[in-house]
Amino acid sequence: MSSLRQQKYARLIQKELSSIFFTHKEGLLEGQLITIAEVKMSPDLSLARVYLSMSLAKDKKKLLDHINLRQKEIRKELGQQIRNQARIVPQLQFFIDEVEENAQRIEDLIKSLNIPKEDK
């Protein structure tokens, strides 16, 4: 359960990271479309777990590795964006958000079920 303070800070981080990813899409994301699905903050606001949705990316692991290599650059840009709104610039951890893929897999399973029609 996260506090209201954590939730507000997470929304701020999500908004600003989305802006950073959009403006630096070519160099940072190799031209791929990535959305920030969720940000979870630690209780002391020093760590942000960022879940990325990469539904159109071909090699998600490679793209995540590329983003992790540029993590310091992203954090520095984030610090410049939020310097007037927050005291702490959190460490960033990036993860692949697999909710969308799991939902699609479940939907495909349901469609593949062979359920006989009910006789009336």
VOPAGU-2260 file (C-alpha; in pm, 1 decimal, decimal comma):
REM VOPAGU-2260
SITE   aa  ch    i         X         Y         Z
SITE  MET   A    0       0,0       0,0       0,0
SITE  SER   A    1     154,3     327,8    -103,5
SITE  SER   A    2      92,5     661,2      60,3
SITE  LEU   A    3     -65,0     960,8    -109,2
SITE  ARG   A    4     277,8    1124,4    -116,4
SITE  GLN   A    5     427,5     824,9    -300,4
SITE  GLN   A    6     139,0     824,7    -549,3
SITE  LYS   A    7     175,9    1196,3    -626,3
SITE  TYR   A    8     550,8    1163,1    -667,2
SITE  ALA   A    9     506,0     857,3    -890,6
SITE  ARG   A   10     264,2    1050,1   -1116,7
SITE  LEU   A   11     514,3    1337,3   -1141,2
SITE  ILE   A   12     797,2    1099,1   -1233,0
SITE  GLN   A   13     575,8     920,3   -1487,0
SITE  LYS   A   14     473,4    1247,3   -1653,3
SITE  GLU   A   15     826,6    1384,1   -1673,9
SITE  LEU   A   16     981,6    1056,9   -1793,0
SITE  SER   A   17     714,3    1034,3   -2062,8
SITE  SER   A   18     814,2    1381,4   -2176,4
SITE  ILE   A   19    1183,8    1288,3   -2176,7
SITE  PHE   A   20    1121,6     968,1   -2372,3
SITE  PHE   A   21     907,6    1153,6   -2624,9
SITE  THR   A   22    1157,9    1433,2   -2688,4
SITE  HIS   A   23    1462,7    1203,5   -2704,4
SITE  LYS   A   24    1289,5     916,3   -2884,0
SITE  GLU   A   25    1544,6     870,5   -3163,3
SITE  GLY   A   26    1865,0     854,8   -2958,1
SITE  LEU   A   27    1731,8     713,5   -2635,8
SITE  LEU   A   28    1473,4     464,3   -2755,2
SITE  GLU   A   29    1619,2     381,9   -3095,5
SITE  GLY   A   30    1301,8     518,4   -3257,1
SITE  GLN   A   31    1073,6     268,7   -3077,3
SITE  LEU   A   32     738,4     361,5   -2925,8
SITE  ILE   A   33     746,9     308,8   -2552,0
SITE  THR   A   34     491,9     413,1   -2293,6
SITE  ILE   A   35     541,6     429,3   -1920,9
SITE  ALA   A   36     278,0     198,4   -1781,9
SITE  GLU   A   37     342,0     254,7   -1413,1
SITE  VAL   A   38     587,0     403,2   -1165,6
SITE  LYS   A   39     616,7     265,3    -813,6
SITE  MET   A   40     803,0     467,7    -552,1
SITE  SER   A   41     986,6     340,0    -246,0
SITE  PRO   A   42     857,9     476,5      88,2
SITE  ASP   A   43    1153,7     715,9     119,1
SITE  LEU   A   44    1111,6     832,6    -247,1
SITE  SER   A   45    1472,2     742,1    -327,8
SITE  LEU   A   46    1391,0     465,3    -576,3
SITE  ALA   A   47    1147,7     463,1    -866,8
SITE  ARG   A   48    1055,6     135,0   -1033,6
SITE  VAL   A   49     949,9     226,8   -1386,5
SITE  TYR   A   50     745,2     -25,5   -1585,8
SITE  LEU   A   51     770,4      23,5   -1961,4
SITE  SER   A   52     519,4    -100,9   -2215,5
SITE  MET   A   53     694,1    -194,2   -2539,3
SITE  SER   A   54     410,7    -350,7   -2734,8
SITE  LEU   A   55     552,5    -273,4   -3081,7
SITE  ALA   A   56     921,2    -334,2   -3006,2
SITE  LYS   A   57    1081,3    -632,8   -3175,2
SITE  ASP   A   58    1357,4    -704,6   -2921,8
SITE  LYS   A   59    1233,0    -584,9   -2582,8
SITE  LYS   A   60    1528,1    -715,2   -2383,2
SITE  LYS   A   61    1781,5    -536,4   -2606,3
SITE  LEU   A   62    1584,5    -211,2   -2583,9
SITE  LEU   A   63    1560,9    -241,1   -2203,8
SITE  ASP   A   64    1937,8    -297,0   -2186,7
SITE  HIS   A   65    1991,5      13,4   -2402,8
SITE  ILE   A   66    1769,8     221,2   -2172,3
SITE  ASN   A   67    1954,3      88,6   -1865,4
SITE  LEU   A   68    2286,9     190,7   -2022,5
SITE  ARG   A   69    2152,0     546,1   -2057,1
SITE  GLN   A   70    2003,1     546,3   -1706,9
SITE  LYS   A   71    2237,1     815,8   -1566,0
SITE  GLU   A   72    2158,8    1045,8   -1858,3
SITE  ILE   A   73    1783,9     991,5   -1808,7
SITE  ARG   A   74    1813,2    1059,7   -1433,9
SITE  LYS   A   75    2009,0    1380,1   -1496,6
SITE  GLU   A   76    1742,8    1502,4   -1742,1
SITE  LEU   A   77    1471,3    1407,7   -1491,8
SITE  GLY   A   78    1650,7    1607,9   -1222,7
SITE  GLN   A   79    1653,3    1913,9   -1446,0
SITE  GLN   A   80    1280,9    1869,4   -1515,5
SITE  ILE   A   81    1166,1    1830,9   -1153,0
SITE  ARG   A   82    1419,9    2050,1    -970,5
SITE  ASN   A   83    1155,4    2308,1    -874,8
SITE  GLN   A   84     897,0    2049,5    -768,4
SITE  ALA   A   85    1094,4    1792,3    -570,2
SITE  ARG   A   86    1400,5    1772,0    -350,3
SITE  ILE   A   87    1490,9    1413,5    -427,6
SITE  VAL   A   88    1575,5    1277,2    -771,4
SITE  PRO   A   89    1518,5     903,6    -730,8
SITE  GLN   A   90    1735,8     624,7    -860,6
SITE  LEU   A   91    1561,6     465,7   -1159,1
SITE  GLN   A   92    1505,1      96,3   -1220,2
SITE  PHE   A   93    1344,0       0,7   -1549,9
SITE  PHE   A   94    1133,1    -311,0   -1603,8
SITE  ILE   A   95     929,3    -447,6   -1893,1
SITE  ASP   A   96     557,7    -427,9   -1818,4
SITE  GLU   A   97     411,8    -762,0   -1920,2
SITE  VAL   A   98      48,5    -695,2   -1828,6
SITE  GLU   A   99     -53,0    -632,0   -2188,9
SITE  GLU   A  100     116,3    -948,6   -2317,0
SITE  ASN   A  101     -38,7   -1157,5   -2039,5
SITE  ALA   A  102    -383,9   -1016,9   -2113,9
SITE  GLN   A  103    -341,5   -1101,1   -2484,3
SITE  ARG   A  104    -225,9   -1454,0   -2397,6
SITE  ILE   A  105    -531,7   -1509,4   -2174,9
SITE  GLU   A  106    -761,6   -1370,5   -2443,0
SITE  ASP   A  107    -608,7   -1607,4   -2700,6
SITE  LEU   A  108    -656,7   -1901,0   -2462,7
SITE  ILE   A  109   -1021,1   -1813,0   -2409,3
SITE  LYS   A  110   -1078,2   -1784,3   -2784,0
SITE  SER   A  111    -916,5   -2124,5   -2841,2
SITE  LEU   A  112   -1143,6   -2304,8   -2594,6
SITE  ASN   A  113   -1385,9   -2545,5   -2757,0
SITE  ILE   A  114   -1700,4   -2493,9   -2551,6
SITE  PRO   A  115   -2009,1   -2671,3   -2687,5
SITE  LYS   A  116   -2322,6   -2464,2   -2730,9
SITE  GLU   A  117   -2597,5   -2510,5   -2478,4
SITE  ASP   A  118   -2913,1   -2692,2   -2595,2
SITE  LYS   A  119   -3235,9   -2512,9   -2518,5
